[in-house]
């Protein structure tokens, strides 16, 4: 009986020990670690974030969410969501060549440490707080709140997308879409009315154009045939002209040869005639003597004619010595 009690007690103690280890390991209790308190103020919704959610730095868990509050400022009529966090010290290690001491959380904030709401899963909608350096992001502090060192908030990429989608003028977009759909519907109805006559007119125009093209093609073919005939006739005429020129070439050559001979004879005749009419030529002297005899004969005949005219009887009796 005692052995059974001892076994049961050992089993209960072991179970309690396992539960404690599970709480320490999975509940982010950090019982054996030194923690620092810090907080971040979310100006908008912190949906999906719950107590115990991990606080990470680029995916590495460095703490957990301790509490989530609602802060209301009666002066400005604004509400904020302060989120308290417990950060485990010792997670940040310096490099070997670093000469400075371990930086404090305030120094890290001064160097650009920022906190953002990160969506862990689109299915469950759970979120966590992610820390990272973003010196270019402005640091907005809330001195009236207490809870440790404040880490300034910056919007994550998903938060920026959500804000952009929230600020979209969806109503105007829907109205414009309705107007556009109505315009498209009106245009469609108008096209249904106007397109059939237009298509019919286009078809008639196409048929007319096809007929014109066919006529033009026929005319071009006819002109092409006539042009072939004309070119053949011109070719034949050219060949006939060439044959005629070849045939008349010999006659023309003979005619030119005869003309050349005639010119030479004419030149010889002119030379002879020039020699005859020359003052030193015997033929010229003989010709002159013959001309003088002819002149004397003509003078005697003229005198005889005068005597006959005065005395016609001379023809019967003749001149007496």
C-alpha positions as CSV (number, residue, x, y, z in Angstrom):
1,X,0.0,0.0,0.0
2,X,2.8,2.4,0.9
3,X,4.6,1.6,-2.4
4,X,1.4,2.4,-4.3
5,X,1.1,5.7,-2.5
6,X,4.7,6.5,-3.2
7,X,4.3,5.8,-6.9
8,X,1.1,7.9,-7.1
9,X,2.8,10.8,-5.3
10,X,5.8,10.6,-7.6
11,X,3.4,10.6,-10.6
12,X,1.6,13.6,-9.2
13,X,4.8,15.5,-8.5
14,X,6.1,14.6,-12.0
15,X,2.9,15.9,-13.6
16,X,3.1,19.1,-11.6
17,X,6.8,19.5,-12.7
18,X,5.9,18.9,-16.3
19,X,3.1,21.5,-16.0
20,X,5.5,24.0,-14.6
21,X,8.0,23.3,-17.3
22,X,5.2,23.7,-19.9
23,X,4.1,27.0,-18.4
24,X,7.7,28.2,-18.3
25,X,8.5,27.0,-21.9
26,X,5.2,27.8,-23.7
27,X,3.7,30.5,-21.5
28,X,6.6,32.9,-21.7
29,X,6.7,33.2,-17.9
30,X,10.5,33.6,-17.9
31,X,10.7,32.6,-14.2
32,X,14.5,32.4,-14.3
33,X,15.1,35.4,-16.5
34,X,15.3,39.1,-15.8
35,X,12.7,41.1,-17.6
36,X,12.2,44.8,-18.4
37,X,8.9,46.5,-18.7
38,X,8.1,48.5,-21.8
39,X,4.9,49.7,-23.6
40,X,3.7,50.8,-27.0
41,X,0.6,52.9,-27.8
42,X,-1.4,51.8,-30.8
43,X,-3.5,54.8,-32.1
44,X,-5.8,52.5,-34.0
45,X,-7.3,49.0,-33.5
46,X,-5.2,46.3,-31.9
47,X,-7.4,43.5,-33.2
48,X,-6.0,40.0,-32.9
49,X,-3.6,41.0,-30.1
50,X,-4.1,39.2,-26.8
51,X,-2.3,38.9,-23.5
52,X,0.6,36.5,-23.7
53,X,1.1,37.1,-27.4
54,X,4.8,37.0,-28.3
55,X,7.0,40.1,-28.8
56,X,9.5,39.4,-31.5
57,X,12.5,41.2,-33.1
58,X,12.6,40.2,-36.8
59,X,11.0,36.9,-35.9
60,X,13.0,36.1,-32.8
61,X,10.9,36.1,-29.5
62,X,12.3,38.6,-27.1
63,X,9.3,38.9,-24.7
64,X,5.5,38.8,-24.4
65,X,2.5,41.0,-24.0
66,X,1.7,41.6,-20.3
67,X,-1.5,43.7,-20.5
68,X,-3.7,45.6,-22.9
69,X,-5.5,48.7,-21.8
70,X,-7.7,51.5,-23.2
71,X,-6.6,55.0,-22.5
72,X,-9.0,57.9,-23.1
73,X,-7.9,61.6,-23.2
74,X,-10.8,63.8,-22.2
75,X,-9.0,66.9,-23.4
76,X,-8.6,65.8,-27.0
77,X,-11.4,63.2,-27.0
78,X,-9.0,60.6,-28.3
79,X,-8.7,56.9,-27.3
80,X,-5.5,54.9,-27.4
81,X,-4.5,51.2,-26.8
82,X,-1.5,51.0,-24.5
83,X,0.1,47.6,-24.6
84,X,2.4,46.6,-21.8
85,X,5.2,44.2,-22.6
86,X,7.8,42.2,-20.7
87,X,11.2,42.0,-22.5
88,X,13.7,39.4,-21.5
89,X,17.2,40.9,-20.9
90,X,20.2,39.2,-22.2
91,X,18.8,38.5,-25.7
92,X,21.0,41.2,-27.2
93,X,24.7,40.4,-27.4
94,X,27.4,42.7,-28.5
95,X,29.9,41.8,-31.2
96,X,33.5,41.1,-30.2
97,X,34.9,44.3,-31.6
98,X,32.3,46.4,-29.9
99,X,33.8,48.8,-27.3
100,X,30.6,50.3,-25.8
101,X,28.6,48.7,-23.0
102,X,25.3,47.0,-23.2
103,X,22.8,49.6,-24.6
104,X,19.7,50.3,-22.6
105,X,16.2,50.1,-24.0
106,X,16.0,53.9,-24.0
107,X,19.2,54.1,-26.0
108,X,17.8,51.6,-28.5
109,X,14.7,53.7,-28.8
110,X,16.8,56.8,-29.4
111,X,18.6,54.9,-32.2
112,X,15.4,54.0,-34.0
113,X,13.8,51.0,-32.3
114,X,10.1,50.9,-33.2
115,X,7.1,48.6,-32.5
116,X,4.5,47.5,-35.0
117,X,1.4,45.3,-35.0
118,X,2.2,42.2,-37.0
119,X,-0.4,39.8,-38.3
120,X,0.7,36.2,-37.6
121,X,-2.0,34.3,-39.5
122,X,-4.7,35.4,-41.9
123,X,-6.7,32.3,-40.9
124,X,-6.8,32.8,-37.1
125,X,-6.4,36.6,-37.2
126,X,-3.9,36.5,-34.3
127,X,-1.3,39.2,-34.1
128,X,1.9,39.9,-32.2
129,X,4.1,42.9,-31.6
130,X,7.2,43.0,-33.7
131,X,10.2,45.2,-32.9
132,X,12.7,46.6,-35.5
133,X,14.9,49.6,-36.2
134,X,13.4,52.3,-38.4
135,X,15.2,55.6,-37.7
136,X,13.4,57.2,-40.6
137,X,10.0,56.6,-38.9
138,X,9.0,59.6,-36.6
139,X,8.9,58.9,-32.9
140,X,5.6,59.9,-31.2
141,X,5.7,59.7,-27.4
142,X,3.0,59.8,-24.8
143,X,4.5,61.3,-21.6
144,X,1.2,61.1,-19.7
145,X,1.2,57.3,-19.7
146,X,3.3,55.1,-17.5
147,X,4.3,51.5,-17.9
148,X,8.1,51.5,-18.4
149,X,10.0,52.7,-21.4
150,X,7.8,53.7,-24.4
151,X,8.7,52.2,-27.7
152,X,7.2,54.4,-30.5
153,X,4.7,52.9,-32.8
154,X,5.0,52.6,-36.6
155,X,2.6,51.1,-39.1
156,X,3.5,47.8,-40.6
157,X,3.1,47.1,-44.3
158,X,-0.2,45.3,-43.6
159,X,-1.5,48.2,-41.5
160,X,-0.6,50.6,-44.3
161,X,-2.6,48.5,-46.7
162,X,-5.5,48.2,-44.3
163,X,-5.5,52.0,-43.8
164,X,-5.3,52.6,-47.5
165,X,-8.2,50.3,-48.1
166,X,-10.1,51.9,-45.3
167,X,-9.6,55.4,-46.7
168,X,-10.7,54.4,-50.1
169,X,-13.9,56.1,-51.2
170,X,-15.8,52.9,-51.7
171,X,-19.2,54.5,-52.0
172,X,-18.0,56.9,-54.7
173,X,-16.3,54.0,-56.5
174,X,-19.5,51.9,-56.3
175,X,-21.5,54.9,-57.6
176,X,-19.0,55.5,-60.4
177,X,-19.1,51.8,-61.2
178,X,-22.9,51.8,-61.3
179,X,-22.8,54.9,-63.6
180,X,-20.3,53.2,-65.8
181,X,-22.3,50.0,-66.0
182,X,-25.4,52.1,-66.9
183,X,-23.4,53.9,-69.6
184,X,-22.1,50.5,-70.9
185,X,-25.7,49.2,-70.9
186,X,-26.9,52.2,-72.8
187,X,-24.1,52.0,-75.2
188,X,-24.8,48.3,-75.7
189,X,-28.4,48.9,-76.4
190,X,-27.5,51.7,-78.9
191,X,-25.0,49.4,-80.6
192,X,-27.6,46.7,-80.8
193,X,-29.8,49.2,-82.6
194,X,-27.2,50.9,-84.8
195,X,-24.9,48.0,-85.6
196,X,-27.2,45.9,-87.8
197,X,-27.8,48.7,-90.4
198,X,-24.1,49.6,-90.2
199,X,-23.1,46.0,-90.8
200,X,-25.5,45.8,-93.7
201,X,-24.2,49.0,-95.2
202,X,-20.6,47.8,-94.7
203,X,-21.6,44.5,-96.4
204,X,-23.1,46.4,-99.4
205,X,-20.0,48.6,-99.5
206,X,-17.8,45.5,-99.4
207,X,-19.8,43.9,-102.2
208,X,-19.6,47.0,-104.3
209,X,-15.9,47.2,-103.6
210,X,-15.5,43.6,-104.6
211,X,-17.4,44.2,-107.9
212,X,-15.3,47.3,-108.6
213,X,-12.1,45.3,-107.9
214,X,-13.3,42.5,-110.2
215,X,-14.0,45.0,-113.0
216,X,-10.7,46.7,-112.4
217,X,-9.0,43.3,-112.5
218,X,-10.8,42.4,-115.8
219,X,-9.8,45.8,-117.3
220,X,-6.2,45.4,-116.2
221,X,-6.1,41.9,-117.7
222,X,-7.5,43.3,-121.0
223,X,-5.0,46.2,-121.0
224,X,-2.3,43.7,-120.3
225,X,-3.3,41.6,-123.3
226,X,-3.5,44.6,-125.5
227,X,-0.2,45.8,-124.2
228,X,1.3,42.4,-125.0
229,X,-0.1,42.7,-128.6
230,X,1.2,46.2,-129.0
231,X,4.6,45.2,-127.7
232,X,4.6,42.3,-130.1
233,X,3.7,44.6,-133.0
234,X,6.3,47.1,-132.0
235,X,8.9,44.2,-131.8
236,X,7.8,43.0,-135.3
237,X,8.0,46.5,-136.7
238,X,11.4,47.0,-135.2
239,X,12.6,43.7,-136.7
240,X,11.1,44.6,-140.1
241,X,12.7,48.0,-139.9
242,X,16.0,46.4,-139.1
243,X,15.6,44.0,-142.1
244,X,14.7,46.9,-144.4
245,X,17.7,48.9,-143.2
246,X,19.9,45.9,-143.7
247,X,18.4,45.4,-147.2
248,X,18.8,49.1,-148.2
249,X,22.2,49.4,-146.8
250,X,23.9,47.9,-149.9
251,X,21.8,50.1,-152.3
252,X,22.6,53.1,-150.2
253,X,26.2,52.3,-150.3
254,X,26.1,51.8,-154.1
255,X,24.2,55.1,-154.5
256,X,26.8,56.9,-152.4
257,X,29.6,55.3,-154.5
258,X,27.9,56.5,-157.7
259,X,27.4,59.9,-156.3
260,X,31.0,60.0,-155.4
261,X,32.0,59.0,-158.9
262,X,29.7,61.6,-160.4
263,X,31.1,64.3,-158.2
264,X,34.6,63.3,-159.2
265,X,33.6,63.5,-162.9
266,X,31.8,66.7,-162.3
267,X,35.0,68.1,-160.7
268,X,37.0,66.9,-163.7
269,X,34.5,68.5,-166.1
270,X,34.7,71.7,-164.2
271,X,38.4,71.5,-164.3
272,X,38.4,71.0,-168.1
273,X,35.8,73.8,-168.5
274,X,38.0,76.1,-166.4
275,X,41.0,75.2,-168.5
276,X,39.0,76.0,-171.7
277,X,37.9,79.4,-170.5
278,X,41.3,80.3,-169.3
279,X,42.9,83.3,-171.3
280,X,46.0,81.2,-172.0
281,X,44.2,78.2,-173.2
282,X,44.5,77.3,-177.0
283,X,40.8,76.3,-176.9
284,X,40.0,79.7,-175.6
285,X,41.9,81.3,-178.5
286,X,40.2,79.1,-181.1
287,X,36.9,79.8,-179.5
288,X,37.6,83.6,-179.6
289,X,38.5,83.3,-183.3
290,X,35.4,81.3,-184.1
291,X,33.4,83.9,-182.3
292,X,35.0,86.7,-184.3
293,X,34.3,84.8,-187.5
294,X,30.7,84.3,-186.4
295,X,30.5,88.0,-185.6
296,X,31.9,89.0,-189.0
297,X,29.5,86.7,-190.7
298,X,26.7,88.1,-188.8
299,X,27.8,91.7,-189.7
300,X,28.0,90.7,-193.4
301,X,24.6,89.0,-193.2
302,X,23.2,92.0,-191.5
303,X,24.6,94.3,-194.2
304,X,23.2,92.1,-196.9
305,X,19.9,92.0,-195.2
306,X,19.9,95.8,-195.2
307,X,20.7,96.0,-198.9
308,X,17.9,93.5,-199.6
309,X,15.6,95.5,-197.6
310,X,16.5,98.6,-199.6
311,X,16.6,96.8,-202.9
312,X,14.7,93.5,-203.0
313,X,15.8,92.9,-206.6
314,X,19.2,92.0,-205.4
315,X,17.8,88.6,-204.6
316,X,17.1,88.1,-208.3
317,X,20.0,90.0,-209.9
318,X,22.5,89.8,-207.1
319,X,25.1,92.4,-206.5
320,X,26.9,93.8,-209.6
321,X,30.6,94.2,-209.4
